[in-house]
């Protein structure tokens, strides 16, 4: 007879399987903290493998098995407990948990990776770095994402609490110098075959070496973690990710770039519109060039105004 292994896709699968069983509040809380890793089905026999941080006593196990057997007309139900110590189980998997929770959001990923966390029983407390980190975690539903990732990778339930923490003055990365960002490759064109989108008689804007946009960056860089007020002119060093150009009905663009250093992350915005002698075709080409130059991201220096929202 073939044996089938069914993987759990519901956080409360165990409580669903034993519906109808009278439980005390303490028992219900205990079962809510359990995770069904998988169910092995062989004919009318089920073996349910459960991940838990607290051992269930034999009497409760017998009641669960009897209720599941009655609910699904089974001849036998076996319950196997996998005892999980959360702290040592989470530590080697933390980067993967964070990666899954971030789901491609580079700023959230780097902010979570730099944040401190502590395990207290079945509670994971994450220290959000400053007001930005706390707001980012709240808007991204970070606690729920981490809880789901822990269930998937560790195999037990937990509760995640995100708390704002004071920023330390001794932050890493102060002496880090990013590698130069290569300039965008020049396009070849003959006088008889000018780009179709270029404006008539328009001259290509020449940029300094290794500059993607603007006039270049000068000044001493600061770390994001120590900036809590608005700054009119600040230099930052870190990495950019995920450039997105959103065109408005007017034809103007809002270019959004995610930036993160070793201490925190922000969202950078730049507005582009046709003004004076600048044509819409030139704006279209410039935004396209910048997005291509940034590509998948890399190490940069940026300079501009920091606004707190």
PLY file of the C-alpha trace (Angstrom):
ply
format ascii 1.0
element vertex 309
property float x
property float y
property float z
element edge 308
property int vertex1
property int vertex2
end_header
0.00 0.00 0.00
1.33 3.41 -0.95
2.09 6.06 1.63
1.43 9.72 0.85
2.94 12.71 2.63
0.72 15.79 2.80
2.38 19.11 3.66
0.54 21.61 5.79
-0.59 24.90 4.24
-2.64 26.27 7.13
-1.23 27.73 10.33
-4.06 26.30 12.45
-4.32 22.90 10.72
-4.02 20.93 13.96
-7.00 22.70 15.55
-8.98 22.17 12.36
-8.24 18.43 12.33
-9.49 17.93 15.89
-12.60 20.12 15.65
-15.25 19.05 18.13
-12.76 18.22 20.89
-13.42 20.02 24.18
-10.25 21.85 25.21
-9.25 23.93 28.20
-7.81 27.37 27.44
-4.29 26.21 28.34
-4.61 23.22 26.01
-5.94 25.39 23.18
-3.04 27.83 23.63
-0.57 24.94 23.58
-2.04 23.49 20.37
-2.19 26.93 18.75
1.59 27.17 19.23
2.10 23.82 17.44
2.72 23.43 13.73
1.76 20.39 11.66
4.92 19.60 9.68
3.23 16.98 7.53
0.70 14.16 7.58
1.62 10.70 6.29
-1.40 8.84 4.93
-1.36 5.08 4.42
-4.83 3.67 3.80
-6.97 4.53 6.83
-3.94 5.28 9.03
-2.56 8.77 9.55
0.69 9.80 11.18
0.69 13.50 12.10
4.10 15.05 12.71
3.86 18.11 14.94
6.51 20.72 15.73
6.21 22.11 19.25
8.26 23.91 21.88
6.35 22.29 24.77
5.85 18.55 25.11
2.21 17.50 25.13
1.32 14.91 27.76
0.19 11.42 26.79
-3.44 12.03 27.84
-3.80 14.99 25.50
-2.09 13.07 22.67
-4.56 10.20 23.09
-7.55 12.57 23.03
-6.25 14.29 19.88
-5.68 10.97 18.10
-9.13 9.67 19.04
-10.87 12.88 17.89
-9.08 12.97 14.52
-9.85 9.29 13.96
-13.53 9.91 14.72
-13.69 13.00 12.51
-12.23 11.26 9.44
-13.31 7.62 10.01
-9.76 6.32 10.46
-8.67 3.08 12.07
-5.54 4.56 13.59
-4.00 8.00 14.16
-0.42 8.41 15.39
0.92 11.69 16.75
4.66 12.33 16.58
6.07 15.33 18.44
9.19 17.14 17.23
10.43 19.25 20.11
11.95 22.53 18.85
14.18 24.87 20.85
13.40 28.13 19.08
16.55 30.17 19.77
19.15 27.66 18.47
16.82 26.62 15.65
16.31 30.19 14.39
19.94 31.37 14.57
21.40 29.45 11.57
18.27 30.09 9.49
17.79 33.78 10.32
19.13 35.15 7.02
16.85 32.81 5.03
13.90 33.74 7.27
14.61 37.43 6.68
15.01 36.91 2.93
11.64 35.16 2.68
9.96 37.77 4.86
11.34 40.64 2.76
10.01 39.01 -0.43
12.33 40.96 -2.71
12.10 44.29 -0.86
15.80 45.21 -0.62
15.36 48.00 1.93
13.30 45.76 4.23
15.79 42.92 3.80
18.83 45.02 4.74
17.02 46.74 7.60
15.88 43.40 9.06
19.31 41.86 8.61
20.95 44.72 10.55
18.30 44.75 13.29
18.95 42.99 16.59
16.58 40.24 17.67
16.14 38.19 20.83
14.18 35.00 21.49
12.16 34.84 24.70
10.32 31.52 24.88
8.14 31.47 21.79
8.41 35.25 21.26
10.93 36.83 18.88
11.55 40.50 19.70
13.02 42.53 16.84
14.57 45.93 17.58
13.55 48.29 14.78
16.41 50.78 14.16
14.96 54.23 14.83
11.67 55.77 13.73
12.24 54.81 10.08
12.72 51.15 10.95
9.64 51.07 13.17
7.49 52.67 10.46
8.94 50.38 7.77
8.22 47.26 9.85
4.67 48.44 10.61
3.80 49.29 7.00
5.30 46.05 5.69
3.49 43.79 8.22
6.94 42.49 9.11
5.84 40.62 12.25
3.37 38.45 10.33
5.90 37.80 7.56
8.55 36.65 10.04
6.03 34.42 11.85
5.11 32.73 8.56
8.77 32.28 7.57
9.61 30.75 10.97
6.74 28.27 10.60
8.04 27.31 7.15
11.74 26.95 7.96
11.81 26.04 11.65
8.56 24.13 11.94
7.06 25.70 15.04
4.82 28.65 15.79
6.07 31.87 17.35
4.96 35.42 18.01
7.01 38.31 16.63
7.09 41.71 18.30
8.78 44.68 16.58
9.98 47.35 18.97
11.61 50.69 18.18
15.10 50.96 19.62
17.49 53.84 20.22
20.27 54.08 17.66
23.81 53.53 18.81
26.52 56.06 18.08
29.08 53.36 17.27
27.68 52.17 13.97
29.46 49.99 11.42
30.49 51.11 7.98
31.89 54.55 8.83
35.22 53.83 7.08
33.70 51.92 4.16
34.40 53.26 0.69
32.19 51.89 -2.08
33.72 50.85 -5.40
33.28 53.18 -8.31
30.10 52.76 -10.30
30.95 52.32 -13.99
29.62 55.00 -16.27
26.91 54.09 -18.70
28.31 52.77 -21.96
28.15 55.42 -24.72
25.83 54.69 -27.60
27.19 54.73 -31.11
25.33 56.73 -33.71
26.20 58.17 -37.10
25.12 61.69 -38.20
22.71 60.15 -40.68
21.14 57.82 -38.12
20.39 59.90 -35.02
18.26 58.27 -32.30
14.58 58.53 -33.13
13.70 59.91 -29.69
16.35 62.65 -29.62
15.09 66.19 -29.98
16.08 68.16 -33.05
19.53 69.82 -32.68
19.67 68.59 -29.04
23.09 68.03 -27.54
23.65 65.05 -25.29
24.31 66.12 -21.73
27.84 65.15 -20.72
28.27 63.85 -17.18
31.45 63.58 -15.13
33.06 60.17 -14.99
31.21 57.63 -12.81
28.22 59.97 -12.34
24.78 58.53 -13.13
22.83 61.75 -12.61
23.44 65.21 -11.19
26.69 67.14 -10.79
28.63 64.60 -8.76
28.95 64.15 -5.00
31.31 65.98 -2.66
31.61 65.99 1.10
31.93 63.56 3.98
29.38 60.76 4.04
27.14 60.11 7.05
25.37 56.91 8.11
21.59 56.76 7.91
21.31 55.39 11.42
22.37 58.68 13.03
20.10 60.93 10.95
16.77 61.55 12.68
16.05 65.15 11.58
15.62 66.79 8.20
18.92 67.70 6.55
19.13 70.07 3.59
22.33 68.63 2.13
23.57 65.18 3.16
26.00 62.71 1.58
25.35 58.98 2.01
27.23 55.82 1.00
25.51 52.50 0.45
23.69 50.49 -2.18
20.76 51.32 -4.47
18.10 48.83 -5.58
14.95 48.53 -7.59
14.70 51.78 -9.63
11.09 52.51 -10.62
10.04 55.28 -12.99
6.36 56.25 -12.74
5.09 58.57 -15.47
2.31 61.00 -14.60
-0.48 62.10 -16.94
1.42 65.34 -17.53
4.34 63.36 -18.95
6.54 64.07 -15.93
8.27 61.24 -14.08
8.79 60.36 -10.43
11.89 58.18 -10.19
11.96 56.11 -6.97
15.13 54.34 -5.85
15.59 52.26 -2.71
18.80 52.97 -0.80
20.32 51.18 2.19
23.56 51.31 4.12
24.81 49.19 7.01
22.53 50.98 9.50
19.19 51.73 7.83
17.32 52.23 4.55
15.32 54.94 2.82
13.41 55.62 -0.38
14.92 58.28 -2.70
12.79 60.25 -5.16
13.68 62.48 -8.11
11.21 64.50 -10.22
11.73 64.92 -13.97
9.64 67.15 -16.25
10.00 69.07 -19.50
10.89 72.66 -18.65
12.22 75.55 -20.69
14.12 74.20 -23.71
14.02 70.62 -22.38
11.65 68.52 -24.48
9.53 65.54 -23.46
11.65 63.32 -25.71
14.79 64.34 -23.83
13.12 63.62 -20.47
11.94 60.19 -21.68
15.46 59.34 -22.85
17.12 60.62 -19.65
14.87 58.62 -17.32
15.36 55.51 -19.43
19.14 56.01 -19.33
19.20 56.39 -15.54
17.09 53.28 -14.93
19.35 51.24 -17.23
22.49 52.64 -15.61
21.32 51.63 -12.13
20.14 48.24 -13.36
19.99 45.68 -10.55
21.78 48.03 -8.20
25.24 48.59 -6.79
27.37 50.65 -4.44
26.99 54.43 -4.79
27.41 57.82 -3.13
24.33 60.04 -3.17
23.73 63.63 -2.14
20.51 65.51 -1.51
17.89 66.63 0.97
16.65 64.25 3.65
13.01 64.70 4.59
11.20 63.02 7.49
7.64 61.88 6.79
0 1
1 2
2 3
3 4
4 5
5 6
6 7
7 8
8 9
9 10
10 11
11 12
12 13
13 14
14 15
15 16
16 17
17 18
18 19
19 20
20 21
21 22
22 23
23 24
24 25
25 26
26 27
27 28
28 29
29 30
30 31
31 32
32 33
33 34
34 35
35 36
36 37
37 38
38 39
39 40
40 41
41 42
42 43
43 44
44 45
45 46
46 47
47 48
48 49
49 50
50 51
51 52
52 53
53 54
54 55
55 56
56 57
57 58
58 59
59 60
60 61
61 62
62 63
63 64
64 65
65 66
66 67
67 68
68 69
69 70
70 71
71 72
72 73
73 74
74 75
75 76
76 77
77 78
78 79
79 80
80 81
81 82
82 83
83 84
84 85
85 86
86 87
87 88
88 89
89 90
90 91
91 92
92 93
93 94
94 95
95 96
96 97
97 98
98 99
99 100
100 101
101 102
102 103
103 104
104 105
105 106
106 107
107 108
108 109
109 110
110 111
111 112
112 113
113 114
114 115
115 116
116 117
117 118
118 119
119 120
120 121
121 122
122 123
123 124
124 125
125 126
126 127
127 128
128 129
129 130
130 131
131 132
132 133
133 134
134 135
135 136
136 137
137 138
138 139
139 140
140 141
141 142
142 143
143 144
144 145
145 146
146 147
147 148
148 149
149 150
150 151
151 152
152 153
153 154
154 155
155 156
156 157
157 158
158 159
159 160
160 161
161 162
162 163
163 164
164 165
165 166
166 167
167 168
168 169
169 170
170 171
171 172
172 173
173 174
174 175
175 176
176 177
177 178
178 179
179 180
180 181
181 182
182 183
183 184
184 185
185 186
186 187
187 188
188 189
189 190
190 191
191 192
192 193
193 194
194 195
195 196
196 197
197 198
198 199
199 200
200 201
201 202
202 203
203 204
204 205
205 206
206 207
207 208
208 209
209 210
210 211
211 212
212 213
213 214
214 215
215 216
216 217
217 218
218 219
219 220
220 221
221 222
222 223
223 224
224 225
225 226
226 227
227 228
228 229
229 230
230 231
231 232
232 233
233 234
234 235
235 236
236 237
237 238
238 239
239 240
240 241
241 242
242 243
243 244
244 245
245 246
246 247
247 248
248 249
249 250
250 251
251 252
252 253
253 254
254 255
255 256
256 257
257 258
258 259
259 260
260 261
261 262
262 263
263 264
264 265
265 266
266 267
267 268
268 269
269 270
270 271
271 272
272 273
273 274
274 275
275 276
276 277
277 278
278 279
279 280
280 281
281 282
282 283
283 284
284 285
285 286
286 287
287 288
288 289
289 290
290 291
291 292
292 293
293 294
294 295
295 296
296 297
297 298
298 299
299 300
300 301
301 302
302 303
303 304
304 305
305 306
306 307
307 308
